[in-house]
């Protein structure tokens, strides 16, 4: 299956079904002569976890830039560069919160750069590929998500999928959700830029992202893939809801009594509470599960304090 369209004056193509057919989903994204393959594989974890084991690998290839190793002995790729690690984390940072809290399947996403033209960003092509592949995988992913590079160059704001310009006074990668109406993540570096210009830049990106959302939605619609059922993790909303009345009042009391969060005194109180709850529920939950749910409730409480 192939979906293509003209965005930012360039032809963007999403192809699936040709490469990596054994993956749960695979998509090749082409922007100009930049091509990137993204694959997604997921399966239930073999052990009881209290975190989402998502792994994202961004793999650069010398041949993508027309470079072939001349060594007689080294014929394989080395370890990932620092830049490749950072770019994998940039994508991870944006998409990880879009999975349900109780989804803890082992999930691996591999982004392989097949060719680069020096003009269009393989990182952003790969990011779009991740969004597309997750839509085709049947995993419970709350996407699609669209990344854009927004730059200020010689006083002009530019939003597209290009490589970074060294002359830019501001260089941001902004991830958009909900047809561009919501911003999921921002990664940026800049010289001194007024807040008003940053705000206006984000609004420009909102409009520019709409055509890419149309392509991603069209791909998902034509594939006809629906979200698969999955086995909910034990650390789910119902479990947290059950223990919140038992934990939250205690946490609030410690705070009102003047204890500092994560101080030795706080840790002592927390340990006493966990031991008490573990004894009360020893027939249904392990001490590890009680500790995890207490930590989750405290994390939500801290977040609420900061936000409200």
C-alpha positions as CSV (number, residue, x, y, z in Angstrom):
1,X,0.0,0.0,0.0
2,X,1.2,3.5,-0.9
3,X,0.0,6.9,0.2
4,X,1.6,10.0,-1.1
5,X,1.0,13.7,-1.2
6,X,2.6,17.1,-1.7
7,X,3.5,18.9,1.5
8,X,5.8,22.0,1.8
9,X,6.3,21.8,-1.9
10,X,7.8,18.3,-1.7
11,X,6.5,14.8,-2.4
12,X,6.1,12.7,0.7
13,X,5.4,9.0,0.4
14,X,4.3,6.3,2.9
15,X,4.8,2.7,1.8
16,X,4.0,-0.5,3.6
17,X,4.0,-4.2,2.7
18,X,7.3,-4.4,0.9
19,X,10.0,-4.5,3.5
20,X,10.2,-6.2,6.9
21,X,6.9,-8.2,6.5
22,X,7.5,-10.2,9.7
23,X,7.3,-7.1,11.9
24,X,3.9,-6.2,13.4
25,X,4.1,-3.1,11.2
26,X,6.7,-1.6,8.9
27,X,6.6,1.7,6.9
28,X,9.1,3.3,4.5
29,X,8.8,7.1,4.5
30,X,10.3,9.1,1.6
31,X,10.8,12.8,1.6
32,X,12.7,13.8,-1.6
33,X,15.6,11.4,-1.7
34,X,15.6,10.8,2.0
35,X,14.2,7.3,2.8
36,X,13.7,5.8,6.3
37,X,12.4,2.4,7.3
38,X,10.5,2.1,10.6
39,X,9.5,-1.3,12.1
40,X,7.4,-2.0,15.2
41,X,7.3,-5.4,17.1
42,X,5.5,-6.0,20.3
43,X,4.6,-9.0,22.5
44,X,3.4,-9.7,26.1
45,X,6.2,-9.5,28.6
46,X,7.5,-12.7,30.1
47,X,7.7,-11.2,33.6
48,X,5.7,-9.0,35.9
49,X,6.6,-5.3,35.3
50,X,5.7,-2.0,36.7
51,X,7.0,0.0,33.7
52,X,6.5,0.1,30.0
53,X,9.5,-1.7,28.3
54,X,9.6,0.5,25.2
55,X,12.8,0.5,23.2
56,X,13.5,2.8,20.3
57,X,16.6,2.4,18.2
58,X,17.6,5.1,15.6
59,X,20.1,3.4,13.3
60,X,22.3,5.4,11.0
61,X,23.9,3.7,8.1
62,X,27.1,4.9,6.3
63,X,25.7,3.7,3.0
64,X,22.7,6.1,3.4
65,X,25.1,9.0,2.6
66,X,27.0,7.1,-0.1
67,X,29.9,6.1,2.3
68,X,31.3,2.6,2.1
69,X,33.8,1.5,4.7
70,X,37.2,0.9,3.2
71,X,38.5,-1.3,6.0
72,X,39.5,-4.8,5.0
73,X,38.3,-6.2,8.3
74,X,35.5,-4.0,9.7
75,X,32.4,-4.9,7.7
76,X,29.7,-4.3,10.3
77,X,28.2,-1.2,11.9
78,X,29.7,0.0,15.2
79,X,27.9,1.2,18.3
80,X,25.3,4.0,17.8
81,X,26.7,7.6,17.8
82,X,25.7,10.0,20.6
83,X,23.5,11.8,18.0
84,X,21.7,8.6,17.1
85,X,21.0,7.9,20.8
86,X,19.7,11.4,21.4
87,X,17.4,11.2,18.3
88,X,16.0,7.9,19.5
89,X,15.3,9.5,22.9
90,X,13.7,12.5,21.3
91,X,11.1,10.2,19.7
92,X,10.7,8.2,22.8
93,X,10.0,11.3,24.9
94,X,7.1,12.3,22.6
95,X,5.4,8.9,22.0
96,X,5.8,7.1,25.4
97,X,3.0,9.0,27.1
98,X,0.6,8.1,24.3
99,X,0.3,4.5,25.4
100,X,-2.1,3.5,28.2
101,X,-0.6,3.2,31.7
102,X,-1.6,-0.4,31.9
103,X,0.0,-1.4,28.6
104,X,3.4,-3.1,29.5
105,X,4.1,-5.3,26.5
106,X,7.7,-5.6,25.3
107,X,7.8,-3.2,22.4
108,X,10.7,-2.4,20.1
109,X,10.7,0.3,17.4
110,X,13.7,0.4,15.0
111,X,14.2,3.4,12.7
112,X,16.8,2.6,9.9
113,X,18.0,5.4,7.7
114,X,18.2,4.0,4.1
115,X,19.3,7.1,2.2
116,X,19.7,10.9,2.9
117,X,19.8,13.8,0.5
118,X,21.3,16.4,2.9
119,X,18.2,18.5,2.6
120,X,15.3,16.6,4.2
121,X,15.6,15.4,7.8
122,X,15.9,11.6,8.3
123,X,15.0,12.1,11.9
124,X,11.7,13.7,11.1
125,X,11.0,11.1,8.3
126,X,11.7,8.4,10.9
127,X,9.4,10.1,13.4
128,X,6.6,10.2,10.9
129,X,7.3,6.5,10.1
130,X,6.9,5.7,13.9
131,X,3.6,7.4,13.9
132,X,2.4,5.6,10.8
133,X,3.7,2.2,11.8
134,X,2.1,2.4,15.3
135,X,-1.2,3.2,13.6
136,X,-0.8,0.1,11.5
137,X,0.4,-2.2,14.3
138,X,-2.9,-2.4,16.2
139,X,-1.2,-1.3,19.4
140,X,-3.2,1.0,21.8
141,X,-1.4,4.2,20.6
142,X,-3.2,7.5,21.0
143,X,-1.9,9.1,17.8
144,X,-1.2,10.0,15.1
145,X,1.6,12.5,16.0
146,X,3.3,14.9,13.6
147,X,6.8,16.4,14.1
148,X,7.9,19.6,12.5
149,X,11.2,21.5,12.5
150,X,10.5,25.2,13.1
151,X,13.4,27.6,12.5
152,X,14.0,31.3,12.6
153,X,16.4,32.2,9.8
154,X,17.3,35.8,9.0
155,X,14.2,37.0,10.8
156,X,11.8,34.6,8.9
157,X,10.0,31.7,10.5
158,X,10.1,28.4,8.6
159,X,8.2,25.2,9.5
160,X,8.8,22.0,7.5
161,X,10.7,18.7,7.6
162,X,14.1,20.0,6.6
163,X,17.5,19.5,8.2
164,X,18.7,22.0,10.7
165,X,20.2,25.2,9.4
166,X,23.4,26.3,11.2
167,X,22.4,30.0,10.6
168,X,19.1,29.6,12.5
169,X,18.6,31.8,15.5
170,X,16.0,29.3,16.7
171,X,15.7,25.6,15.9
172,X,12.8,23.7,17.4
173,X,11.4,20.2,16.8
174,X,7.7,20.4,17.8
175,X,5.4,17.3,18.1
176,X,1.7,18.0,17.4
177,X,-1.4,16.0,18.3
178,X,-5.1,16.2,17.6
179,X,-4.9,17.6,14.1
180,X,-2.3,20.2,15.3
181,X,-4.5,21.6,18.1
182,X,-2.3,20.2,20.9
183,X,1.5,20.3,21.4
184,X,3.0,17.1,22.8
185,X,6.7,17.9,23.1
186,X,9.2,20.6,22.2
187,X,12.9,20.1,21.8
188,X,14.8,23.4,21.1
189,X,18.0,25.4,21.0
190,X,18.1,29.1,20.2
191,X,19.7,32.5,20.7
192,X,17.7,35.1,22.5
193,X,14.2,35.0,20.9
194,X,11.2,36.9,22.2
195,X,8.4,34.7,23.7
196,X,5.9,36.3,21.3
197,X,7.9,35.0,18.4
198,X,8.1,31.5,19.9
199,X,4.4,31.5,20.4
200,X,3.7,32.7,16.9
201,X,6.0,30.0,15.6
202,X,4.1,27.3,17.3
203,X,0.8,28.6,15.8
204,X,2.4,28.5,12.3
205,X,3.3,24.9,13.0
206,X,-0.3,24.1,13.9
207,X,-1.5,25.1,10.5
208,X,1.5,23.5,8.6
209,X,0.9,20.1,10.3
210,X,-2.6,19.7,9.0
211,X,-1.6,18.2,5.6
212,X,0.6,15.6,7.3
213,X,-2.2,14.6,9.6
214,X,-4.4,14.1,6.5
215,X,-1.9,11.7,5.0
216,X,-1.4,9.7,8.3
217,X,-5.2,9.5,8.8
218,X,-5.7,8.3,5.2
219,X,-3.0,5.6,5.7
220,X,-4.7,4.4,8.9
221,X,-8.1,4.4,7.3
222,X,-7.1,2.5,4.2
223,X,-5.2,-0.1,6.2
224,X,-8.4,-0.9,8.1
225,X,-6.4,-2.0,11.2
226,X,-8.3,-1.8,14.5
227,X,-6.8,-1.6,18.0
228,X,-6.1,-5.1,19.4
229,X,-7.2,-6.2,22.8
230,X,-4.3,-6.5,25.3
231,X,-3.9,-8.0,28.7
232,X,-4.0,-5.1,31.2
233,X,-1.0,-4.9,33.6
234,X,-1.7,-5.3,37.3
235,X,-0.7,-1.7,37.8
236,X,-3.8,-0.2,36.2
237,X,-6.4,2.6,37.0
238,X,-8.6,0.2,39.0
239,X,-5.7,-0.8,41.2
240,X,-4.6,2.8,41.8
241,X,-8.2,3.8,42.5
242,X,-8.6,1.1,45.1
243,X,-5.6,2.2,47.1
244,X,-5.8,6.0,46.6
245,X,-8.2,6.5,49.7
246,X,-5.7,4.5,51.8
247,X,-2.6,6.3,50.7
248,X,-3.4,9.8,49.7
249,X,-4.7,11.1,53.1
250,X,-1.5,9.8,54.7
251,X,0.7,11.6,52.1
252,X,-1.2,14.8,52.5
253,X,-0.9,14.6,56.3
254,X,2.9,14.1,56.1
255,X,3.1,17.2,53.9
256,X,0.9,19.3,56.2
257,X,3.1,18.2,59.1
258,X,6.1,19.8,57.4
259,X,7.9,16.8,56.1
260,X,9.8,17.2,52.9
261,X,9.0,14.9,50.0
262,X,11.7,12.1,49.6
263,X,13.5,13.2,52.8
264,X,14.6,10.4,55.3
265,X,11.6,11.2,57.5
266,X,9.3,10.9,54.6
267,X,10.9,7.6,53.5
268,X,10.4,6.2,57.0
269,X,6.7,7.1,57.0
270,X,6.3,5.7,53.6
271,X,8.0,2.4,54.6
272,X,5.7,2.1,57.6
273,X,2.6,2.7,55.4
274,X,3.7,0.1,52.8
275,X,4.4,-2.5,55.5
276,X,1.0,-1.9,57.0
277,X,-0.8,-2.2,53.7
278,X,1.3,-5.2,52.6
279,X,0.2,-7.0,55.8
280,X,-3.4,-6.1,55.3
281,X,-3.4,-7.3,51.7
282,X,-0.9,-10.2,51.8
283,X,-3.4,-12.6,50.4
284,X,-4.0,-10.5,47.2
285,X,-1.0,-8.3,46.6
286,X,2.8,-8.6,47.0
287,X,4.9,-6.0,48.8
288,X,6.4,-5.0,45.5
289,X,2.9,-4.2,44.1
290,X,2.0,-2.2,47.2
291,X,5.2,-0.2,46.9
292,X,4.6,0.4,43.2
293,X,1.0,1.6,43.7
294,X,2.1,3.9,46.6
295,X,4.8,5.4,44.4
296,X,2.3,6.0,41.6
297,X,-0.2,7.7,43.9
298,X,2.5,10.0,45.3
299,X,3.8,10.8,41.8
300,X,0.2,11.8,40.8
301,X,-0.1,13.9,44.0
302,X,3.2,15.7,43.3
303,X,2.1,16.4,39.7
304,X,-1.2,17.8,41.0
305,X,0.7,20.1,43.4
306,X,2.9,21.5,40.7
307,X,0.1,22.0,38.2
308,X,-2.6,23.3,40.4
